[in-house]
Amino acid sequence: MVEVLFIFGLAVAVFVGFNIGGSSTGVAFGPAVGSNTIGKLAAAALMTTFALLGGATVGTEVIETMGGQIVPSGQFTLLASVTILFFVGLALLVSNLFGVPASTSMTAVGAIAGLGVASGTIDWEVMGRIVSWWLVAPIVAFWLSAVVGRYLYPHLAARIVFETDGPETSRRERVGQVLVVAIGCYMAFSAGASNVANAVAPLVGSGSLELYPGVLLAGGAIGLGAFTIARRTLDTVGNDLTELPILAALIVETVSATIISLLSAAGIPASLAVSATMCVVGLGWGRATRTTTLADAAEAAVSGAAATSDEGGVSVNALAADHEPADPDGGEPADVPAIGEEDPESATTAADLFNPAATGRVVMLWILTPSISAVASYLVFQYAL
């Protein structure tokens, strides 16, 4: 019976890692593949390598937290570990059914918390610290991205080229190509650091798997997903960049990956998807606010009037159209309008950056999924196991 449970646990762990690789590869390397900088096989190889590196370094801190600090490691019997992994796999199923990137980290922590409450062994101090960062990280992601969008984004867009149209590659285009691959590798590292624990932390905590064999198992499963089902997500993300230009995607990846890597190094399991989404919203908001100065906005806030420059208003469509360099072959970049002087119409030529109703549905599921996981886990461990 024990051997059957262990094999089933390994199968669920591989399933979790496989799906993580399938979804994260498109997010990390979609811009690089979409701009024809690298191919899908190269993207899968880089994803596998850097996800494994992230899991084997800072990711071990997250495994330690989830495998023995929220509840004592002694609570992770093999049956309990398999049950928790089942809830993580169920979250991935819900995510696929609703088309929403549910947080496997938050779901796994919810399931572990349910075990801890049922057994009376949960460390509320550790749990409180984790939940606090769940609240703080999206806020930090929003404001960092908003600052970049308001003050840096148009200058970067005017100076970096990501796609090569001519027979020769200019210096700015080469810089863009290096950046798009390097940031993809960084995102893969962050994905491995935060997600390897989701696949194997309960098994490591139970003693059924040693730490680094567990990391290798999860990393291999992520790689399997990267080489197989990720080909579809690479097509989707790489070829549908009209609403989120390559530069915007790279900024989102850099900010969200940095936040999650730092939290992972501190042993905090956090959601890369939540931080990335808040980066998108913050970047769009910051980019849109370039049409008005802070003084005008403050004056409008006092008077209750809409803060605008000239005739237009602030819109979140602002990332839809990148500034084109004056000379993609290496000439001087285009002049960037000063804050308050930018034409609002130049930033609103495409569809909305995000849909408020869709965003609300995503946020609701992010809250609902770990909550359901925690309650269901508690009921299972309290009354069934």
C-alpha positions as CSV (number, residue, x, y, z in Angstrom):
1,M,0.0,0.0,0.0
2,V,2.8,2.4,0.9
3,E,4.6,1.7,-2.4
4,V,1.3,2.4,-4.3
5,L,0.8,5.7,-2.5
6,F,4.4,6.7,-3.1
7,I,4.1,6.0,-6.8
8,F,0.8,7.9,-7.0
9,G,2.5,10.8,-5.1
10,L,5.3,10.8,-7.6
11,A,2.8,10.8,-10.5
12,V,0.9,13.7,-9.1
13,A,4.2,15.6,-8.5
14,V,5.2,15.0,-12.1
15,F,1.7,16.2,-13.2
16,V,2.1,19.4,-11.3
17,G,5.6,20.1,-12.6
18,F,4.5,19.2,-16.1
19,N,1.7,21.7,-16.1
20,I,3.9,24.4,-14.6
21,G,6.4,23.9,-17.4
22,G,3.7,24.0,-20.0
23,S,2.3,27.4,-18.7
24,S,5.5,29.1,-17.5
25,T,7.5,28.5,-20.7
26,G,5.1,30.5,-22.8
27,V,5.1,33.4,-20.3
28,A,8.9,33.4,-20.0
29,F,10.0,32.9,-23.6
30,G,6.9,33.9,-25.6
31,P,8.4,37.3,-26.4
32,A,11.7,35.7,-27.5
33,V,10.0,33.2,-29.7
34,G,7.5,35.8,-31.0
35,S,10.3,38.1,-32.1
36,N,12.1,35.3,-33.9
37,T,15.1,35.6,-31.6
38,I,15.1,31.9,-30.6
39,G,13.2,28.8,-31.6
40,K,10.8,26.7,-29.5
41,L,13.4,24.0,-28.8
42,A,15.9,26.5,-27.6
43,A,13.2,28.1,-25.4
44,A,12.3,24.7,-23.9
45,A,16.0,23.9,-23.2
46,L,16.6,27.3,-21.5
47,M,13.4,26.9,-19.5
48,T,14.4,23.5,-18.2
49,T,17.9,24.6,-17.3
50,F,17.0,27.8,-15.5
51,A,13.9,26.5,-13.8
52,L,16.1,23.6,-12.4
53,L,18.7,26.2,-11.3
54,G,16.1,28.3,-9.6
55,G,14.7,25.3,-7.8
56,A,18.1,24.0,-6.7
57,T,19.2,27.3,-5.2
58,V,16.6,29.8,-3.8
59,G,13.8,27.3,-4.3
60,T,15.1,25.1,-1.5
61,E,14.1,27.8,1.0
62,V,10.5,27.6,-0.2
63,I,10.6,23.8,0.0
64,E,11.8,24.1,3.6
65,T,9.0,26.5,4.5
66,M,6.2,24.4,2.9
67,G,7.7,21.1,4.0
68,G,8.3,21.8,7.7
69,Q,7.6,25.3,8.9
70,I,3.9,25.9,8.3
71,V,3.2,22.6,10.0
72,P,5.9,20.3,11.5
73,S,7.4,17.9,9.0
74,G,6.1,15.0,11.1
75,Q,2.6,15.8,10.0
76,F,3.5,15.0,6.4
77,T,2.7,11.3,6.4
78,L,2.8,9.8,2.9
79,L,-1.0,9.8,2.7
80,A,-1.1,13.5,3.8
81,S,1.5,14.4,1.3
82,V,-0.4,12.8,-1.5
83,T,-3.6,14.4,-0.4
84,I,-2.0,17.9,-0.5
85,L,-0.5,17.2,-3.9
86,F,-4.0,16.2,-5.1
87,F,-5.3,19.6,-4.1
88,V,-2.6,21.3,-6.1
89,G,-3.4,19.2,-9.1
90,L,-7.1,20.0,-8.6
91,A,-6.2,23.7,-8.7
92,L,-4.4,23.2,-12.0
93,L,-7.6,21.5,-13.3
94,V,-9.7,24.5,-12.2
95,S,-7.3,26.9,-13.7
96,N,-7.5,25.1,-17.1
97,L,-11.3,24.8,-17.0
98,F,-11.8,28.5,-16.3
99,G,-8.8,29.7,-18.3
100,V,-7.4,31.5,-15.3
101,P,-3.8,31.0,-14.1
102,A,-4.7,29.9,-10.5
103,S,-1.8,30.1,-8.1
104,T,-0.5,26.7,-7.3
105,S,1.7,28.2,-4.5
106,M,-1.3,29.7,-2.7
107,T,-3.4,26.5,-3.3
108,A,-0.6,24.3,-1.8
109,V,-0.2,26.6,1.2
110,G,-4.0,26.5,1.7
111,A,-4.0,22.7,1.7
112,I,-1.1,22.6,4.1
113,A,-2.8,25.2,6.4
114,G,-5.9,23.0,6.4
115,L,-3.8,20.0,7.6
116,G,-2.3,22.2,10.3
117,V,-5.6,23.5,11.6
118,A,-7.1,20.0,11.6
119,S,-4.1,18.6,13.5
120,G,-3.7,21.7,15.7
121,T,-0.1,22.1,14.7
122,I,-0.2,25.1,12.4
123,D,2.4,27.8,13.1
124,W,0.3,31.0,12.9
125,E,3.3,33.2,12.9
126,V,4.7,31.6,9.8
127,M,1.3,31.6,8.1
128,G,0.7,35.2,9.0
129,R,4.1,36.2,7.5
130,I,3.2,34.4,4.3
131,V,-0.3,35.9,4.0
132,S,1.1,39.4,4.7
133,W,3.5,39.1,1.7
134,W,0.6,37.8,-0.4
135,L,-1.0,41.2,0.2
136,V,2.1,43.3,0.0
137,A,3.7,41.8,-3.1
138,P,0.9,42.7,-5.6
139,I,0.9,46.3,-4.3
140,V,4.7,46.6,-4.7
141,A,4.4,45.0,-8.2
142,F,1.8,47.6,-9.2
143,W,3.6,50.7,-8.0
144,L,7.1,49.6,-9.3
145,S,5.5,49.0,-12.7
146,A,3.5,52.2,-12.5
147,V,6.7,54.2,-11.9
148,V,8.5,52.5,-14.8
149,G,5.4,53.1,-17.1
150,R,5.2,56.8,-16.2
151,Y,8.9,57.7,-16.3
152,L,10.9,55.1,-18.2
153,Y,8.8,53.1,-20.6
154,P,8.6,55.6,-23.6
155,H,12.4,56.2,-23.3
156,L,13.1,52.5,-23.4
157,A,10.6,52.0,-26.3
158,A,12.4,54.7,-28.3
159,R,15.8,53.2,-27.9
160,I,15.4,49.4,-28.1
161,V,14.3,47.3,-31.1
162,F,13.3,43.7,-30.7
163,E,12.5,42.6,-34.2
164,T,14.8,42.6,-37.2
165,D,13.2,43.5,-40.5
166,G,16.3,44.1,-42.6
167,P,19.1,41.8,-43.7
168,E,21.5,43.2,-41.2
169,T,21.1,43.6,-37.4
170,S,21.7,47.0,-35.9
171,R,23.3,47.5,-32.5
172,R,20.0,48.4,-30.9
173,E,18.4,45.3,-32.4
174,R,21.2,43.1,-31.0
175,V,20.7,44.7,-27.6
176,G,17.0,43.9,-27.8
177,Q,17.6,40.3,-28.8
178,V,20.0,39.7,-25.9
179,L,17.6,41.3,-23.4
180,V,14.6,39.3,-24.6
181,V,16.5,36.0,-24.1
182,A,18.2,37.1,-20.8
183,I,15.0,38.2,-19.2
184,G,13.3,35.0,-20.3
185,C,16.0,33.0,-18.5
186,Y,15.5,35.2,-15.4
187,M,11.7,34.5,-15.5
188,A,12.4,30.8,-15.9
189,F,14.7,30.9,-12.9
190,S,12.0,32.7,-10.8
191,A,9.4,30.2,-12.0
192,G,11.6,27.3,-10.8
193,A,12.4,29.0,-7.5
194,S,8.7,29.5,-6.6
195,N,7.1,26.5,-8.2
196,V,9.4,23.5,-7.6
197,A,8.2,23.4,-4.0
198,N,4.6,23.1,-5.2
199,A,5.4,19.8,-6.8
200,V,7.6,18.1,-4.2
201,A,7.5,20.0,-0.8
202,P,5.0,17.6,0.9
203,L,7.0,14.5,-0.3
204,V,10.2,16.0,0.9
205,G,8.6,17.0,4.2
206,S,7.4,13.5,4.7
207,G,10.9,12.1,4.1
208,S,9.7,10.1,1.2
209,L,12.0,12.1,-1.1
210,E,15.4,13.7,-0.3
211,L,15.7,17.4,-1.1
212,Y,17.7,17.4,-4.2
213,P,16.3,14.3,-5.8
214,G,12.9,16.0,-5.3
215,V,14.2,19.2,-7.0
216,L,15.5,17.1,-9.9
217,L,12.1,15.3,-10.2
218,A,10.2,18.6,-10.3
219,G,12.7,20.2,-12.6
220,G,12.6,17.3,-15.0
221,A,8.7,17.4,-15.0
222,I,8.9,21.2,-15.7
223,G,11.3,20.4,-18.6
224,L,8.9,17.7,-19.9
225,G,6.1,20.3,-20.0
226,A,8.4,22.8,-21.7
227,F,9.3,20.4,-24.5
228,T,5.7,19.3,-25.1
229,I,2.6,21.2,-24.2
230,A,4.5,24.5,-24.0
231,R,4.7,24.6,-27.7
232,R,1.1,25.7,-27.8
233,T,1.5,28.4,-25.2
234,L,4.6,29.7,-27.0
235,D,2.5,30.1,-30.1
236,T,-0.3,31.9,-28.2
237,V,2.0,34.2,-26.2
238,G,4.6,34.7,-28.9
239,N,2.2,35.6,-31.7
240,D,-0.4,37.6,-29.8
241,L,1.5,40.6,-28.6
242,T,-0.7,43.4,-30.0
243,E,-2.2,44.2,-26.6
244,L,1.0,43.8,-24.6
245,P,4.1,44.8,-26.7
246,I,7.4,42.9,-26.2
247,L,9.0,45.7,-24.2
248,A,6.0,45.8,-21.8
249,A,6.1,42.0,-21.5
250,L,9.8,42.2,-20.6
251,I,9.2,44.9,-18.0
252,V,6.4,42.8,-16.4
253,E,8.6,39.7,-16.4
254,T,11.6,41.6,-14.8
255,V,9.6,43.2,-12.0
256,S,7.5,40.1,-11.2
257,A,10.4,37.7,-11.4
258,T,12.5,40.0,-9.1
259,I,9.7,40.1,-6.5
260,I,9.1,36.4,-6.6
261,S,12.9,35.5,-6.5
262,L,13.4,37.7,-3.5
263,L,10.4,36.2,-1.7
264,S,11.6,32.7,-2.6
265,A,15.0,33.4,-1.2
266,A,13.3,34.4,2.0
267,G,11.3,31.2,2.0
268,I,8.0,32.8,1.2
269,P,5.8,30.8,-1.3
270,A,4.1,33.5,-3.5
271,S,2.3,33.6,-6.8
272,L,4.2,34.7,-9.9
273,A,0.9,35.0,-11.8
274,V,-0.6,37.4,-9.3
275,S,2.5,39.6,-9.3
276,A,2.7,39.6,-13.1
277,T,-0.9,40.6,-13.5
278,M,-0.5,43.5,-11.1
279,C,2.6,44.5,-13.1
280,V,0.5,44.7,-16.3
281,V,-2.1,46.8,-14.6
282,G,0.5,49.1,-13.0
283,L,2.5,49.5,-16.1
284,G,-0.6,50.4,-18.1
285,W,-1.8,52.9,-15.5
286,G,1.6,54.5,-15.2
287,R,2.0,54.8,-19.0
288,A,-1.4,56.3,-19.3
289,T,-0.7,59.0,-16.6
290,R,2.0,60.6,-18.8
291,T,-0.7,62.7,-20.3
292,T,-1.0,64.7,-17.1
293,T,1.6,66.2,-14.7
294,L,1.5,65.5,-10.9
295,A,0.7,69.1,-10.3
296,D,-2.3,68.9,-12.6
297,A,-3.5,65.7,-11.1
298,A,-3.2,67.1,-7.5
299,E,-5.1,70.2,-8.6
300,A,-7.8,68.1,-10.2
301,A,-8.0,65.9,-7.1
302,V,-8.6,69.0,-5.0
303,S,-11.2,70.6,-7.4
304,G,-12.8,67.3,-8.3
305,A,-12.3,67.9,-12.0
306,A,-10.8,65.4,-14.4
307,A,-7.0,65.8,-14.8
308,T,-6.2,66.0,-18.5
309,S,-3.7,67.7,-20.7
310,D,-5.4,69.5,-23.6
311,E,-8.4,67.5,-24.7
312,G,-7.7,63.9,-23.8
313,G,-8.1,61.9,-20.6
314,V,-6.1,59.1,-19.0
315,S,-6.7,55.7,-20.5
316,V,-5.3,52.2,-19.6
317,N,-4.9,51.5,-23.3
318,A,-1.6,53.2,-23.2
319,L,0.7,50.2,-23.7
320,A,-1.0,49.1,-26.9
321,A,1.2,51.2,-29.2
322,D,4.9,51.4,-28.7
323,H,7.0,54.4,-29.8
324,E,8.9,53.5,-32.9
325,P,12.6,54.4,-33.1
326,A,13.4,57.2,-35.5
327,D,15.8,55.0,-37.3
328,P,15.7,51.2,-36.6
329,D,19.0,50.8,-38.4
330,G,21.0,52.5,-35.7
331,G,20.2,56.2,-35.9
332,E,19.0,58.5,-33.1
333,P,15.9,57.4,-31.2
334,A,12.8,59.4,-31.5
335,D,12.1,62.3,-29.2
336,V,9.9,61.4,-26.3
337,P,7.2,63.9,-25.3
338,A,7.5,65.3,-21.8
339,I,5.0,64.3,-19.2
340,G,1.9,66.4,-19.6
341,E,2.6,67.0,-23.3
342,E,2.0,63.5,-24.7
343,D,-1.0,63.2,-27.0
344,P,-3.5,60.8,-25.3
345,E,-4.7,59.6,-28.7
346,S,-1.3,58.2,-29.5
347,A,-1.7,55.7,-26.6
348,T,-5.2,54.6,-27.3
349,T,-5.2,53.2,-30.8
350,A,-5.7,49.6,-29.8
351,A,-8.0,47.5,-27.6
352,D,-8.0,47.9,-23.8
353,L,-5.0,46.6,-22.0
354,F,-7.2,44.7,-19.5
355,N,-10.9,44.1,-19.1
356,P,-12.1,45.1,-15.6
357,A,-14.7,42.3,-15.6
358,A,-12.1,39.7,-16.5
359,T,-9.7,41.1,-14.0
360,G,-12.3,40.8,-11.3
361,R,-13.0,37.2,-12.2
362,V,-9.3,36.5,-12.0
363,V,-8.9,38.1,-8.6
364,M,-12.0,36.3,-7.3
365,L,-10.6,32.9,-8.4
366,W,-7.2,33.7,-6.8
367,I,-9.0,34.3,-3.5
368,L,-11.4,31.4,-4.0
369,T,-9.0,28.7,-5.1
370,P,-6.7,28.7,-2.0
371,S,-9.7,29.3,0.3
372,I,-11.5,26.2,-1.1
373,S,-8.2,24.3,-0.9
374,A,-7.8,25.2,2.8
375,V,-11.5,24.4,3.7
376,A,-11.5,21.1,1.8
377,S,-8.2,20.1,3.2
378,Y,-9.4,20.8,6.7
379,L,-12.5,18.7,6.2
380,V,-10.6,15.8,4.7
381,F,-7.9,15.7,7.5
382,Q,-10.4,16.4,10.3
383,Y,-13.1,13.8,9.3
384,A,-11.7,11.4,6.7
385,L,-8.0,10.8,7.5
